Structures are given as C-alpha cells and as structure tokens.
Amino acid sequence: MDEQGRYETMASLKGKDILHGNQFSKKEIDSIMKVASDFEKELKKKDSLSLLKGKILATLFFEPSTRTRLSFETAMQRLAGGVISMASAESSSAAKGETVADTARTVSQYADVIVIRHPRIGSAKEAADAAPIPVINAGDGAGQHPTQALLDIYTIRKEQGSLKNLVVSMVGDLKYGRTVHALVELLSLSQAKLYFVSPSTLRMPEEITSNLRGKGVEVVETENLMEAASKSDLLYMTRIQKERFEDLSEYERVKGSFIVNGEFLKKLKKKITILHPLPRVDEISQDVDFYPGAAYFRQVRNGVFVRMALLAMILGKR
C-alpha cells in the first residue's frame, strides 16, 4: 500500500468506536499493525511521543483488571496524553444506580476517548451510543474484547512471522472467553485452521462456530489437548473463569481440565508458540515460563504498542 492509501485507511478509524472483533477490515488491521510496529521502534529511541499532548483518556472499569487498564493508561501516557480513571463500580455513581449511558455521557464532558469494561454483554455499545466521543470496549462480560484480539494478532505475527497457513488451538473456557470470541473473528480473515479444545460445557458458542464455518474456516472441536497441540503452530490457553459460574460445583468439576507443563511440552516433541491473555491459574505451569515459545509476557508488552496505535488513530493523530 502506498503512503496515500495507508493514510486513508488510518483516517478511516478517526472518531470510531472499537466494540467488536468483526468490525475491522483486513486493511484496517494491517494499518493498526503497521502503526503499532512504528511505535515499538520509536519507543526504543525515546521514552514517549508527544502525539496526544492535551488529550484525555477516561478508563471506566466496572470489573477487575490489571493488564488492560494499566496497558491503556501506559499507552496514553507514552503518547503524552492524560488519564482519568474509575477503577471500580463501587467508586462511581453506578453504586447509586446511575446507568452506563449516563455515566458515559457525563465522562464525555471530561475526556476525548473512553475505555470501558463492564460485566454485562452489550454495555460497551450502550456507552458508545450515548457518548459523543469514541468508546473502546475493554471487555463486556462474556461478549467481546477486541483490543486483546488485536494485540494477540500483533504478537502472533511477531512470533510466527506471518498469519498464513497457521493452525491454532484455542484451549479452556471458550464459552465465556471474550478474548477468544474476538480473536477468531480476526483469524478468520486469514483462514487459519482452528482447533477448539474445551470441556463439553464450555464449548465455543454455536453461533460463532457456525459463522466461522460459513466463512470457509476449518474448525475442529475436541477435548483432546495433545492431539490438537501436536497439529498446531500455536496454543492459545485461557483460564476457566470461576466468576462466570453460577453453580460453583460445576466450576470445581471442570477446573484444571487442561494443563500445559514442562512434561506436556516434552511429549509434544515440537516447538510451539504459547499465548495466554492472563491472568493464569493452573492451566500453564511456571516451569513453562522459560520455554522459548512461551510468549505470554511478550504478549503483555505488545498490548501497549497496539493500544497506542488505536488511541492515536482514533484521535486522528497518526
């Protein structure tokens, strides 16, 4: 793509909400990856860039978060912007019964862009419909987490060199896992072959699986982790999310269903890239951390570059 074409693609994100993994064209994803890579290179030379000086990011987190909130706040500060933050529902007017829409309208009077995480599916869209400024979905319950999917794609490109002809196993909680719900939308653009490895009660939602197959994506559902991993280039591990279960006895039944440890990797007899959106519980043992293909902490760092790219592009400064 020439510079004019790249500029026009970047400009298409100006002022847009980021709500769902399926909203991006392949060209938009390529542009986001390019800008993120440029920022990564620039930050090796200096600590910050002045692109968003005077701009304000509001982070509204109605659910716990470490990586996503700090990653967005770091990204904004690396671009010389300011941050205002609401770290919990208890610390906001939501505790008094204020709606998500009213919160978004109010906060839009203080900020230039909003990042929101909320336990209810559709809450980010509700905020976006109400706010006159761009809204970024940082996770709406078991729905979507599009910026995690973008940083995952950036990481996969760096670790694997390309998205072409990839075989990817997604493992663990595929029913409630908003990270995998968003990521498969982006992987479908490259026609990756997908293995869905989960307990029967935590399978990928049928509407997502059917949609992927309708696009011509090869999907295999299984409970055999070794079989799937032996045929894959990449393992995307996820946590069994205790907080999503109404019946804790069901959680106790399925927790620890799939565990990757040093012994598992020895049996695998091949190098494989391992990603995880984190936090982990017991699904990846600490003895895996020094395995060459263990990329989950590199994945965390990549989130800053990708979120810098999104913030700069949405605010029309890149």
C-alpha positions in Angstrom: 0.0 0.0 0.0 1.4 3.5 -0.9 1.6 6.2 1.7 -1.6 7.9 0.5 -3.5 4.6 0.7 -2.1 3.9 4.1 -3.1 7.4 5.3 -6.7 7.0 4.0 -7.0 3.6 5.8 -5.7 5.1 9.0 -8.1 8.1 8.7 -11.0 5.7 8.5 -10.6 4.9 12.2 -10.7 8.6 13.2 -13.6 9.1 15.7 -14.7 5.5 15.5 -15.8 3.3 18.4 -13.9 0.0 18.9 -16.6 -2.5 20.1 -16.3 -5.9 18.3 -13.7 -8.2 16.7 -15.6 -8.4 13.4 -15.7 -4.6 12.8 -12.2 -4.4 11.2 -11.3 -4.9 7.5 -8.1 -6.7 6.7 -6.6 -3.3 5.5 -7.5 -1.7 8.8 -5.9 -4.5 10.8 -2.7 -4.2 8.6 -2.6 -0.4 9.3 -3.0 -0.9 13.0 -0.2 -3.4 13.0 2.0 -1.0 11.0 1.4 1.9 13.4 2.0 -0.4 16.4 5.3 -1.6 14.9 6.3 2.0 14.2 5.6 3.0 17.8 7.5 0.0 19.1 10.6 1.1 17.1 10.2 4.7 18.2 10.0 3.8 21.9 13.4 2.1 21.7 14.9 5.5 21.0 12.9 7.6 23.5 10.5 7.2 26.4 7.5 9.0 25.0 6.0 10.7 22.0 4.0 13.9 22.0 1.3 13.0 19.6 -1.6 13.1 22.1 -0.5 16.0 24.3 -3.5 17.7 25.7 -5.9 14.8 25.1 -7.6 12.9 27.9 -8.4 9.2 28.2 -11.0 8.1 30.7 -10.8 4.4 31.8 -14.1 3.1 33.3 -13.6 -0.3 34.8 -16.7 -1.9 36.4 -14.8 -5.2 36.6 -11.3 -6.0 38.0 -8.4 -5.5 35.6 -4.6 -5.3 35.8 -3.2 -5.6 32.3 -5.9 -4.0 30.2 -6.4 -0.9 32.4 -2.7 -0.3 33.0 -1.9 -1.1 29.4 -4.3 1.6 28.1 -3.1 4.1 30.7 0.5 3.4 29.8 -0.2 3.7 26.1 -1.9 7.1 26.7 0.9 8.4 28.8 3.6 7.2 26.3 1.8 9.4 23.8 1.9 12.4 26.3 -1.8 12.3 27.0 -3.5 12.4 30.3 -5.6 9.8 32.1 -8.6 9.9 34.4 -9.7 6.6 35.9 -12.5 4.9 37.6 -11.2 1.6 39.0 -14.4 0.0 40.3 -18.2 0.3 40.2 -18.1 0.9 44.0 -16.1 4.1 43.5 -18.5 5.5 40.9 -22.1 6.8 40.7 -23.0 3.3 39.4 -23.2 2.4 43.1 -26.0 5.0 43.3 -27.9 3.4 40.4 -26.6 5.5 37.5 -26.9 3.9 34.1 -23.9 3.1 31.9 -25.4 5.5 29.3 -25.5 8.4 31.8 -22.0 7.6 33.1 -20.7 7.7 29.5 -22.5 11.0 28.8 -21.1 12.5 31.9 -17.5 11.3 31.4 -17.5 12.5 27.8 -17.6 16.0 29.2 -14.2 15.5 30.7 -12.4 13.3 28.2 -11.6 12.8 24.5 -11.9 9.0 24.5 -13.4 6.4 26.8 -12.2 2.8 27.6 -14.9 0.8 29.4 -15.0 -2.7 30.9 -18.3 -3.9 32.3 -19.7 -7.4 33.3 -22.8 -7.1 31.0 -22.7 -8.0 27.3 -23.7 -5.0 25.2 -22.7 -2.5 27.8 -19.9 -1.0 25.7 -22.3 -0.4 22.8 -24.7 1.3 25.3 -21.9 3.6 26.3 -20.9 4.2 22.7 -24.5 5.0 21.7 -24.7 7.6 24.5 -21.3 9.3 24.3 -20.4 11.9 21.7 -16.7 10.7 21.9 -15.1 7.4 20.8 -15.6 4.4 23.1 -13.4 1.4 23.3 -14.7 -1.9 24.6 -12.2 -3.4 27.1 -14.5 -6.4 27.8 -18.2 -6.6 28.1 -18.9 -9.6 30.2 -18.6 -12.8 28.2 -19.0 -10.8 25.0 -16.0 -9.2 23.2 -12.5 -7.9 23.9 -11.4 -6.5 20.6 -8.2 -4.8 21.7 -6.9 -8.0 23.2 -7.6 -9.7 19.9 -5.6 -7.0 18.1 -2.6 -7.3 20.4 -2.9 -11.1 20.0 -2.6 -10.8 16.2 0.3 -8.4 16.6 2.0 -11.0 18.9 1.3 -13.9 16.5 2.8 -12.0 13.6 5.9 -11.3 15.6 6.3 -14.8 17.0 5.3 -16.8 13.8 6.4 -14.3 11.1 3.0 -14.5 9.3 -0.6 -15.4 9.8 -0.6 -17.5 6.6 -1.3 -21.3 6.9 -1.5 -21.1 10.7 -3.0 -23.9 12.8 -4.2 -22.5 16.1 -5.6 -24.4 19.1 -7.8 -22.4 21.5 -8.0 -24.1 24.9 -10.1 -23.8 28.0 -13.1 -21.6 28.6 -14.4 -21.0 25.1 -18.0 -20.4 26.1 -17.4 -17.3 28.3 -13.9 -16.4 27.0 -14.4 -12.9 25.4 -10.8 -12.9 24.3 -11.2 -15.9 22.0 -14.6 -14.7 20.8 -12.9 -11.6 19.4 -9.7 -13.3 18.2 -11.4 -15.9 16.0 -13.1 -13.0 14.1 -9.6 -11.7 13.1 -8.1 -15.1 12.5 -10.9 -15.9 10.1 -9.7 -13.2 7.8 -6.5 -15.2 7.2 -8.3 -18.6 7.0 -6.4 -20.1 9.9 -7.3 -23.7 10.8 -8.8 -23.7 14.3 -8.9 -26.4 17.0 -11.4 -25.6 19.8 -10.3 -27.6 22.9 -12.7 -27.3 25.9 -14.9 -29.3 28.3 -18.2 -30.1 26.7 -19.9 -27.5 29.0 -17.6 -24.7 27.9 -17.6 -25.1 24.1 -17.4 -22.2 21.8 -20.9 -20.7 21.3 -22.6 -22.4 18.3 -23.3 -19.1 16.6 -19.6 -18.3 16.5 -18.6 -21.8 15.2 -21.3 -21.8 12.6 -20.3 -18.3 11.4 -16.7 -19.4 11.1 -17.6 -22.4 9.1 -19.9 -20.3 6.9 -16.8 -18.2 6.0 -14.9 -21.4 5.0 -12.8 -21.6 8.1 -11.8 -25.2 9.1 -12.9 -25.8 12.7 -12.3 -28.9 14.7 -13.9 -29.3 18.2 -12.2 -31.7 20.6 -11.4 -32.5 24.2 -8.0 -34.0 23.3 -5.4 -31.3 24.0 -2.4 -33.4 23.0 -3.9 -34.3 19.6 -4.8 -30.7 18.8 -1.4 -29.3 20.1 0.6 -31.9 18.0 -1.0 -30.5 14.9 -0.8 -26.8 15.8 1.6 -23.9 15.4 0.2 -22.0 18.4 -1.6 -22.8 21.6 -3.9 -20.0 23.0 -4.6 -21.0 26.6 -7.4 -19.5 28.6 -8.4 -19.6 32.3 -11.5 -21.4 33.5 -13.3 -18.3 34.8 -14.7 -19.0 38.2 -16.6 -15.7 38.3 -18.7 -16.7 35.3 -20.2 -19.8 37.0 -23.5 -19.6 38.9 -23.0 -23.2 40.1 -19.6 -23.4 41.8 -19.8 -27.2 41.8 -19.7 -27.1 38.0 -16.6 -24.9 38.2 -14.9 -27.4 40.6 -15.7 -30.2 38.1 -14.0 -28.5 35.1 -11.2 -26.5 36.6 -7.8 -27.9 35.7 -9.2 -29.7 32.7 -6.3 -28.7 30.5 -2.8 -28.0 31.8 0.4 -27.3 29.9 3.6 -28.0 31.8 7.2 -29.0 31.0 6.3 -32.7 30.8 3.5 -31.9 28.3 5.9 -30.0 26.1 8.4 -32.8 26.2 5.8 -35.2 24.9 4.8 -32.7 22.2 8.2 -33.1 20.6 8.0 -29.8 18.6 8.4 -26.2 19.3 5.1 -24.3 19.6 4.1 -20.7 20.5 2.1 -20.4 23.7 -0.2 -17.4 24.3 -2.5 -16.6 27.2 -4.5 -13.3 27.8 -3.7 -13.7 31.6 -4.2 -14.0 34.5 -3.4 -17.7 34.7 -4.4 -20.0 37.4 -3.2 -23.5 36.9 -3.5 -24.0 33.1 0.1 -23.1 32.4 2.7 -24.2 35.0 5.5 -21.9 35.9 8.1 -24.3 34.5 6.9 -23.3 31.1 7.8 -19.6 31.5 11.4 -20.1 30.2 10.3 -22.3 27.3 11.4 -20.4 24.1 7.8 -20.4 22.7 6.2 -19.1 25.9 5.2 -15.6 24.6 2.5 -14.6 27.1 4.6 -11.9 28.8 5.8 -10.6 25.5 2.1 -10.5 24.6 1.5 -8.2 27.6 4.2 -5.8 26.4 2.8 -5.8 22.8 -0.5 -4.6 24.2 1.0 -1.1 24.9 2.1 -0.6 21.3 -1.2 -1.8 19.8 -3.3 0.4 22.2 -1.0 3.3 21.4 -1.8 2.8 17.7 -5.5 2.6 18.3 -5.6 5.7 20.5 -3.5 7.7 18.0 -5.6 6.6 15.0 -9.0 7.1 16.7 -8.0 10.6 17.7 -6.7 11.4 14.2 -3.1 11.9 15.2 -1.4 9.2 13.2 
